């Protein structure tokens, strides 16, 4: 088991936050594969991830509301969804160099769990949840604003997420909305890999894979838009 309890002082320095209860940070970094099934709820990051996801959404919504006073609800929602999606969270986790601090089971460590978007995205949310539990909303707000600030600054001109854009593009041509069909699933239950096909009448279907159905659907829609030259490249 890739487990260590020697403290995470360097990570705290990168976060800019010192935990009063270091066990909260330890739990936020602990994947369920490193914990016996009977103790996973209590000792893995799952519950902190749930909490951190809500804290992140609240803070990002607050920041967007203040920064873009002329944006309507739909524009704010699209920016929010882009900023809190797993790819963005995983990118932030990599910027924080969270990978080496993750506590993984042996099999997950061997299969590159420390660099999987799904795990890194979950862990950054768990760390935010841990900060909130340890110090309250103030420190959590400051950390989120600092880590996500650059991306929030870009979101006022950010294009809609791929699935929304593809649906609007199809409707503009009088077509039925695109359909997303699961055509494959591989890997263990704790680290599945889904293959999704996006189907749109009159166009060749296109497939993509991801660690969740939602992410695979997003990637398939994005690839479709790029293929049809609606987008010039990958979404930010």
C-alpha positions in Angstrom: 0.0 0.0 0.0 1.2 3.4 -1.0 0.5 4.9 2.5 2.6 7.4 4.4 1.8 9.4 7.5 4.9 11.6 7.8 3.1 14.8 7.2 2.5 16.9 4.2 4.2 20.2 5.1 5.4 20.9 1.5 1.8 20.5 0.3 0.5 22.8 3.0 3.1 25.4 1.9 1.9 25.1 -1.7 -1.7 25.4 -0.5 -0.8 28.4 1.7 -2.7 26.8 4.5 -1.5 25.0 7.7 -4.0 22.5 9.1 -4.9 22.6 12.7 -6.0 18.9 12.3 -3.5 17.2 10.0 -5.6 14.1 9.9 -8.2 15.9 7.8 -5.6 16.5 5.1 -4.4 12.9 5.4 -7.9 11.7 4.9 -8.4 14.0 1.9 -5.4 12.4 0.2 -6.5 8.8 0.9 -8.1 6.9 -2.0 -10.6 4.1 -1.1 -8.2 1.5 -2.6 -5.8 2.1 0.3 -8.5 1.4 2.9 -10.1 -1.9 4.0 -13.8 -2.0 2.7 -15.3 -1.7 6.2 -13.4 1.5 6.9 -13.6 3.3 3.6 -16.4 5.6 4.5 -14.6 6.8 7.6 -11.0 6.9 6.4 -11.0 7.7 2.7 -11.6 11.0 0.9 -15.1 10.2 -0.3 -17.1 12.2 2.2 -14.7 15.2 2.1 -15.0 15.1 -1.7 -18.8 15.4 -1.5 -18.4 18.4 0.8 -15.6 20.1 -1.1 -17.5 19.8 -4.4 -20.3 21.9 -2.8 -17.9 24.4 -1.3 -16.1 24.8 -4.7 -19.4 25.3 -6.5 -20.5 28.0 -4.0 -17.3 29.9 -4.1 -17.0 29.7 -7.9 -20.6 30.9 -8.3 -19.9 33.8 -6.0 -16.8 34.8 -7.9 -18.5 34.6 -11.2 -21.5 36.6 -10.0 -19.2 39.4 -8.8 -16.8 39.4 -11.7 -19.4 39.3 -14.6 -22.3 41.6 -13.6 -23.7 41.6 -17.1 -23.7 37.8 -17.6 -27.0 36.1 -17.6 -27.9 32.9 -15.8 -27.1 30.6 -18.7 -23.7 32.2 -19.3 -22.8 32.0 -15.6 -23.9 28.3 -15.5 -21.8 27.4 -18.5 -18.7 29.0 -16.9 -19.4 27.4 -13.6 -19.8 23.9 -15.2 -16.5 24.4 -17.1 -14.6 25.6 -14.0 -15.7 22.8 -11.7 -15.6 19.9 -14.1 -13.1 17.1 -13.4 -10.6 18.1 -16.1 -10.2 21.6 -14.6 -10.0 20.2 -11.1 -7.4 17.7 -12.2 -5.4 20.4 -13.8 -5.4 22.4 -10.6 -4.4 19.3 -8.7 -1.4 18.8 -11.0 -0.4 22.5 -10.5 -0.4 21.8 -6.8 1.7 18.6 -7.4 -0.8 16.5 -5.5 0.2 13.3 -7.2 3.1 12.3 -5.0 1.1 13.0 -1.8 -1.8 10.6 -2.8 -2.3 7.6 -0.6 -3.2 4.7 -2.9 -3.7 1.0 -2.8 -1.0 -1.1 -4.5 -3.0 -1.9 -7.6 -4.1 1.7 -8.1 -0.6 2.9 -7.6 0.7 0.4 -10.2 -1.9 1.5 -12.8 -1.0 5.2 -12.5 -3.7 6.4 -10.2 -1.6 9.3 -9.1 -2.0 10.9 -12.5 -5.7 9.9 -13.4 -8.0 12.9 -14.0 -10.8 11.2 -12.1 -8.8 10.7 -8.9 -6.9 14.0 -9.0 -10.2 15.9 -9.6 -11.8 14.1 -6.7 -8.8 14.8 -4.4 -8.6 18.5 -5.0 -12.3 18.7 -4.0 -11.6 16.6 -0.9 -8.7 18.9 0.0 -11.0 21.9 -0.3 -13.5 20.1 1.9 -10.8 19.4 4.4 -9.8 23.1 4.5 -13.4 24.1 5.0 -13.8 21.6 7.9 -10.5 22.7 9.4 -10.7 26.5 9.1 -14.2 27.4 7.7 -15.3 29.1 4.6 -12.8 32.0 4.7 -9.7 30.0 4.1 -11.5 27.8 1.6 -12.6 30.8 -0.3 -9.1 32.3 -0.4 -7.5 29.0 -1.6 -10.2 28.5 -4.3 -9.9 32.1 -5.5 -6.1 31.8 -5.7 -6.0 28.3 -7.4 -8.9 28.9 -9.9 -8.5 32.7 -10.3 -6.8 32.6 -13.6 -9.4 30.4 -15.1 -12.2 32.5 -13.6 -10.7 35.5 -15.3 -10.9 33.7 -18.6 -14.5 32.5 -18.2 -16.2 35.7 -19.2 -15.3 35.0 -22.9 -15.2 31.2 -22.5 -17.2 29.2 -25.0 -20.0 26.9 -23.7 -19.2 23.3 -22.8 -19.0 20.9 -25.7 -22.3 19.1 -25.1 -24.2 22.4 -24.9 -22.5 23.7 -28.0 -23.1 20.6 -30.0 -26.8 20.5 -29.1 -27.2 24.1 -30.0 -25.4 23.5 -33.3 -27.6 20.6 -34.1 -30.8 22.5 -33.3 -29.6 25.4 -35.5 -29.6 22.9 -38.4 -33.1 21.5 -37.6 -31.6 18.2 -36.3 -32.7 16.1 -33.4 -30.4 16.5 -30.3 -27.3 14.3 -30.4 -27.5 10.9 -28.7 -24.8 9.6 -26.4 -24.6 5.8 -26.2 -22.3 3.7 -24.0 -20.6 1.1 -26.2 -18.0 -0.2 -23.8 -16.6 -0.3 -20.3 -13.3 -1.7 -19.1 -11.3 -1.7 -15.9 -12.1 -2.4 -12.3 -15.1 -0.9 -10.5 -12.9 1.7 -8.7 -11.3 2.8 -11.9 -13.6 2.2 -14.9 -13.0 3.4 -18.4 -16.1 4.2 -20.4 -16.4 4.4 -24.2 -19.2 6.6 -25.5 -20.4 7.2 -29.0 -22.1 10.4 -30.0 -24.6 10.0 -32.8 -26.2 12.8 -34.9 -28.4 12.1 -37.8 -26.6 12.6 -41.1 -23.1 12.5 -39.6 -20.7 9.7 -38.9 -20.7 8.7 -35.2 -17.6 9.4 -33.1 -16.3 7.7 -30.0 -14.3 8.8 -27.0 -13.3 7.3 -23.7 -13.1 8.7 -20.1 -13.1 7.7 -16.5 -16.8 8.5 -16.2 -19.7 8.5 -18.7 -20.0 12.3 -18.3 -16.4 12.9 -19.2 -16.5 10.5 -22.1 -19.6 12.2 -23.4 -17.9 15.6 -23.1 -14.8 14.4 -25.0 -16.9 12.8 -27.7 -18.9 16.0 -28.2 -15.6 18.1 -28.2 -14.0 15.8 -30.8 -17.2 16.0 -33.0 -17.1 19.8 -32.9 -13.5 19.9 -33.9 -14.0 17.3 -36.7 -16.8 19.4 -38.1 -14.7 22.6 -37.7 -17.1 24.2 -35.3 -14.2 24.5 -32.9 -10.6 25.1 -33.9 -9.1 23.0 -31.0 -9.7 21.6 -27.6 -11.9 23.5 -25.1 -10.2 25.5 -22.4 
